[in-house]
Amino acid sequence: MAITRGAKKAHRASLKKRVFNQRRKDAAAKAVKSLKKLVAAGDKKAASALVSSVQKALDKAVKTHALDRNTASRKLSRLSKLVKKLA
């Protein structure tokens, strides 16, 4: 456990940041999951419309350092590849 005042304050701040980062990660994961559901259903029109919101969620997670930029780029690349593959 933190002993000094500064360490206690840093611990409180890290707990608050953890909640914020977790929300960002969850939002990105939910967006990806909903896009994958649409791809599995074969709905190309709705899936291609949802790609921009998935990109937005991933970019926000990257901006706040909740996700690594290469991870987000890889996910977006693979998802857009799936959407393109739909007939």
Stockholm file with secondary structure:
# STOCKHOLM 1.0

chainA/1-87         MAITRGAKKAHRASLKKRVFNQRRKDAAAKAVKSLKKLVAAGDKKAASALVSSVQKALDKAVKTHALDRNTASRKLSRLSKLVKKLA
#=GR chainA/1-87 SS CCCSHHHHHHHHHHHHHHHHHHHHHHHHHHHHHHHHHHHHHTCHHHHHHHHHHHHHHHHHHHHTTSSCHHHHHHHHHHHHHHHHHCC
#=GC SS_cons        CCCSHHHHHHHHHHHHHHHHHHHHHHHHHHHHHHHHHHHHHTCHHHHHHHHHHHHHHHHHHHHTTSSCHHHHHHHHHHHHHHHHHCC
//
